[in-house]
Amino acid sequence: MVLLLYVWPLSPWHVAKVCCAGGAVLANITCIALVIKRQRMLDRAAEDSALWQVSRRITLTAVAGVPLALVAAALGFWLASNRIV
C-alpha cells in the first residue's frame, strides 16, 4: 500500500490491479482457513460428505483466486513497463 503513494494520483488501471490483488489475497486467506477446518474435521472423523463439501470450497477459492492473481500480475508488469518506457 505504501508503494501506491509513488503513483499518486492513481489511474483506473492501478485501482483495478489493487482490487484484483486484494481479491487474490482474500481467496488465499479463505483457502488457508478452509484447509485448517478440513484438517480439524479429519481429526474428528467427520463424514465424507462434509469433507467433500469443504474440499469443493477449497477448489473454488483456487478457481477464484488464480485468475485474479494473474490479472493483477499482468497489470503490474504492464504498468511497470509503461513507467520505464
C-alpha positions in Angstrom: 0.0 0.0 0.0 2.9 2.4 0.6 4.0 2.0 -3.0 0.7 3.4 -4.1 1.9 6.8 -2.8 4.5 6.9 -5.5 2.0 6.8 -8.4 -0.5 9.3 -6.9 -3.0 10.1 -8.4 -4.0 6.5 -9.2 -5.2 5.7 -12.6 -8.1 3.3 -13.1 -5.5 0.6 -14.1 -3.8 0.9 -10.7 -7.2 0.7 -8.9 -8.1 -2.5 -10.9 -4.7 -4.0 -10.1 -5.0 -3.3 -6.4 -8.6 -4.7 -6.3 -7.5 -7.9 -8.2 -4.6 -8.4 -5.9 -6.8 -7.9 -2.8 -9.3 -10.4 -4.1 -6.5 -13.0 -4.7 -5.1 -12.4 -1.2 -8.6 -12.8 0.3 -9.1 -16.0 -1.7 -5.8 -17.3 -0.3 -6.7 -16.4 3.3 -10.1 -18.2 2.8 -8.3 -21.2 1.4 -6.0 -21.4 4.5 -8.9 -21.2 6.8 -10.8 -23.9 4.9 -7.8 -26.2 4.9 -7.4 -25.9 8.6 -11.1 -26.5 9.1 -10.9 -29.7 6.9 -7.9 -31.0 8.9 -9.8 -30.5 12.1 -12.8 -32.3 10.6 -10.5 -35.2 9.6 -9.1 -35.4 13.1 -12.7 -35.7 14.5 -13.5 -38.3 11.9 -16.2 -36.3 10.1 -18.5 -37.7 7.5 -17.2 -38.0 3.9 -19.9 -35.7 2.5 -18.9 -32.9 4.8 -15.2 -33.3 3.9 -16.0 -33.3 0.2 -18.1 -30.1 0.7 -15.1 -28.3 2.3 -12.8 -29.7 -0.4 -15.0 -28.3 -3.1 -14.9 -24.9 -1.4 -11.1 -25.1 -1.3 -11.1 -25.7 -5.0 -13.4 -22.8 -5.6 -11.0 -20.5 -3.8 -8.4 -21.5 -6.3 -10.8 -21.0 -9.2 -11.5 -17.5 -7.9 -8.0 -16.6 -6.7 -5.7 -17.7 -9.5 -7.4 -15.6 -12.3 -7.4 -12.6 -10.1 -3.7 -13.1 -9.3 -2.9 -13.5 -13.0 -4.7 -10.3 -13.9 -3.0 -8.4 -11.0 0.4 -9.7 -12.1 -0.2 -8.8 -15.8 -1.4 -5.3 -14.9 1.6 -4.9 -12.6 4.0 -5.8 -15.3 2.2 -3.7 -17.9 2.1 -0.7 -15.6 5.8 -1.1 -14.7 6.9 -1.4 -18.3 4.9 1.7 -19.3 6.6 3.6 -16.5 10.1 2.5 -17.6 9.5 3.5 -21.2 
